[in-house]
């Protein structure tokens, strides 16, 4: 016959949980909750500061970014890349620069979703995809035919969309 389990009258504290359980709990919290929780006690501050997923969530939010699609990179690798990216922006130090054709004031141009577009030769729209070593985006460029008398255009690469606005009638 199994023996009954004796329950202790002593309440269990958070510090009695294993680090794996605490990390699992922390990984389910958003960055705001993590920052608030850091203020509760030294134990939680230390647990959050030592948790790579918690630090990644906080760093992403501080950079105004969201985690993208699943990646083959570990959370530690993504955190390291994010910190490197943030340091480059803080110091305005770029890993690579590229020269693009100068834009003239009399041509139409726009920028959206990492794509720079400008009206190049008459009847054509020139597009440049800007590279990103952190998101593994390679540079590219291409041309689209447009109405030669268009007054304006808009692009949205996320929707694979481009719109031209014909001249206004006088």
C-alpha positions in Angstrom: 0.0 0.0 0.0 1.5 3.4 -1.0 2.3 5.8 1.7 0.5 9.1 1.7 2.5 12.1 0.7 3.1 14.4 3.5 2.8 18.0 2.7 4.9 20.5 4.4 3.2 23.4 6.1 6.1 25.6 5.0 5.4 27.6 1.9 7.7 26.9 -1.0 9.6 30.0 -2.3 10.5 30.9 -5.9 14.2 30.4 -5.0 13.5 26.7 -4.4 12.6 26.1 -8.0 15.3 24.8 -10.4 16.9 27.2 -12.8 15.3 25.2 -15.7 11.8 25.9 -14.4 12.6 29.6 -13.7 14.0 29.9 -17.3 10.9 28.2 -18.7 8.7 30.7 -16.8 10.8 33.7 -17.9 10.6 32.6 -21.6 6.8 32.9 -21.5 6.9 36.6 -20.4 6.9 39.7 -22.6 9.6 42.3 -22.3 7.5 44.7 -20.1 6.8 41.9 -17.6 10.5 41.0 -17.6 11.6 44.6 -16.9 9.0 44.9 -14.1 10.0 41.5 -12.6 13.7 42.6 -12.5 12.6 45.3 -10.0 11.1 42.8 -7.5 14.3 41.4 -5.9 18.0 40.6 -6.5 17.2 36.9 -7.2 14.8 37.7 -10.1 17.1 40.4 -11.4 19.9 37.9 -11.5 17.7 35.2 -13.1 16.6 37.6 -15.9 20.1 39.0 -16.5 21.4 35.5 -16.9 18.6 34.3 -19.1 19.5 34.6 -22.8 15.9 34.4 -24.0 14.9 37.1 -21.6 17.7 39.3 -22.6 16.9 38.7 -26.3 13.3 39.8 -25.7 14.4 42.9 -23.9 17.0 43.9 -26.5 14.5 43.3 -29.3 12.0 45.6 -27.7 14.6 48.3 -26.9 15.6 48.3 -30.6 11.9 48.5 -31.6 12.1 45.2 -33.4 10.1 41.9 -33.3 11.4 38.4 -33.6 11.2 37.3 -37.2 10.4 33.9 -38.7 12.0 30.8 -37.2 15.7 30.7 -37.8 18.4 28.1 -37.6 20.3 30.5 -35.4 20.2 29.9 -31.7 18.8 32.5 -29.4 22.3 33.2 -28.1 23.5 33.8 -31.8 20.5 36.1 -32.5 21.2 38.1 -29.3 24.8 38.5 -30.3 23.9 39.7 -33.8 21.3 42.1 -32.4 23.8 43.5 -29.9 26.4 43.9 -32.7 23.7 45.7 -34.9 22.7 48.0 -32.1 26.4 48.9 -31.3 26.9 49.8 -35.0 23.9 52.1 -34.9 25.0 53.6 -31.6 28.4 54.4 -33.0 27.2 55.0 -36.6 29.8 52.5 -37.7 28.8 50.5 -40.7 30.2 47.1 -41.7 29.8 48.0 -45.4 28.8 51.0 -47.5 27.5 51.1 -51.0 27.2 54.0 -53.4 24.0 54.4 -55.3 23.4 56.7 -58.2 22.7 60.2 -57.0 19.1 61.2 -56.8 18.1 64.4 -58.6 15.4 66.8 -57.3 13.5 66.7 -60.5 12.8 62.9 -60.4 10.3 60.9 -58.3 11.7 58.7 -55.7 10.5 56.6 -52.7 11.7 54.3 -50.0 9.8 51.4 -48.5 10.7 48.1 -46.9 14.4 48.2 -47.8 13.6 49.1 -51.4 14.8 52.5 -52.9 12.9 53.4 -56.0 13.3 56.3 -58.4 12.3 57.3 -61.8 15.3 56.7 -63.9 15.3 56.8 -67.7 12.0 58.0 -69.1 9.4 55.4 -68.9 11.2 53.3 -66.3 11.3 52.9 -62.5 14.7 51.9 -61.1 14.6 49.8 -57.9 17.4 48.9 -55.5 17.1 46.4 -52.7 19.4 47.5 -49.9 21.5 44.7 -48.3 21.4 43.7 -44.7 24.1 41.4 -43.3 22.0 40.9 -40.1 18.9 39.7 -42.0 20.9 37.9 -44.7 19.5 40.1 -47.5 21.6 40.4 -50.7 21.6 43.6 -52.8 19.7 43.6 -56.0 18.4 46.1 -58.6 15.9 46.0 -61.4 13.7 48.2 -63.6 10.0 48.4 -64.1 8.3 50.1 -67.0 6.0 53.0 -65.9 3.7 55.6 -67.6 6.0 58.2 -68.9 3.8 61.0 -67.7 3.1 59.7 -64.2 3.2 62.4 -61.5 3.9 60.1 -58.6 4.2 56.4 -57.6 4.0 54.3 -54.5 5.6 50.9 -53.7 4.9 48.3 -51.1 7.4 45.3 -51.4 5.5 43.4 -48.7 2.5 43.2 -51.0 4.6 43.1 -54.3 2.7 46.2 -55.2 3.5 49.3 -57.2 1.0 52.1 -58.1 1.4 55.0 -60.5 -0.6 58.2 -60.3 -1.3 59.8 -63.7 -1.0 63.6 -64.0 -3.9 65.6 -62.6 -6.2 67.2 -65.2 -6.1 71.0 -65.3 
